[in-house]
Amino acid sequence: MKRETFSKVVLCCSLLTLVLLAVPAAAQPPRGRGMFGDWQIKVPFGERQMDVILSFTRDAEGNWGGQWIGWAMNELKDVKFEDGNLSFVHTARFGDNEFTSTFKGKIEEGKLTGVLSRDRGDVDVTGQRAPRTPRAVGNWEMKFTIGDRDVTTNLIISANEDRQLAAEWKSQWGEHEITDLAYERRNLSFKRKSKFQDREFESTFEGTFEGDTLVGTIKSEMGDVEAKGTRVGGAAIGTWNLAVTAEWGTVKQRFRVNPDMTGTYGTIPVKKVELKDDQLSFGMVVPFRDQQFEMNFAGKIQDGKLTGEMTTSRGTQKITGTKVVRPMRRRPNM
């Protein structure tokens, strides 16, 4: 290529870069991050307040959808969000009766406020964005080979209320301390100090998360070692849409398992979800007025399906569920 031609190509590329950088952010398709996700709200119900979760999603075409999650899960209709203004229609069934309400409000700085209008009058609604557990959190079973020996350890990553991460390296060999933990855009790195009897040495790790796997390299004075981690409980972690069947009929409900194996059943916190092989179980305490009721689930996961029974003091409920797979958003043609 001649020098003059090459110079023209470089100039054109530079001008194109400047044009792209000059495009204002408002000209790009809105991502809707201001509303996406779960919102914990309080709705006046007689003399009490009812806890509800509003969950908002977008489909592959970018259209808004949502669920009202309380004693059951109902799909929201006509969900609209523009310039911080939110509106939707909620319809609930109680036996043969159907009740419809409309909501109009705003989302500002992580807060949701508005008015829910229904036949019995208007009520004020307030709420806030539900905290999300960072994807790196969890128990990662790490496997690697040193010489001719296969090694299995556990990397346990936790997060505090401010979403700051900490980690432990649990092994049957030696004592370990992790420092300088960093996580950004699926990339994880840290330093590790290890002590074996009277010997001490340092190593570093750099890896990348891909779904329920963590692939990376352990580097030390002894050389580089490739390591692969698998998330413990990965088959359970995620969002499940449930069908709950009892003597009074069938309702929809949502069950969410967090990366740290805590969860929520509807709006009820679950302290610990157990998964052994394909057997899943959990228990929870449900407050009702001045009393508390225990509920215990036992079932199995197979091919992305959940089946089992919920046992309570009032009887047994049959539960079937399907794990939610979020659609990929379509990107505009460039």
Secondary structure, DSSP 4 states (H G I P E B T S, - for coil): --HHHHHHHHHHHHHHHHHHHHS-GGGSPP--TTT-EEEEEEEEETTEEEEEEEEEEE-TT--EEEEEESSSEEE-EEEEEETTEEEEEEEEEETTEEEEEEEEEEEETTEEEEEEEETTEEEEEEEEEPP---TT-EEEEEEEEETTEEEEEEEEEEE-TT--EEEEEE-SSSEEEEEEEEEETTEEEEEEEEEETTEEEEEEEEEEEETTEEEEEEEETTEEEEEEEEETTTTT-EEEEEEEEETTEEEEEEEEE-TTS-EEETTEEES-EEEETTEEEEEEEEEETTEEEEEEEEEEEETTEEEEEEEETTEEEEEEEEE--PPPPPPPP-
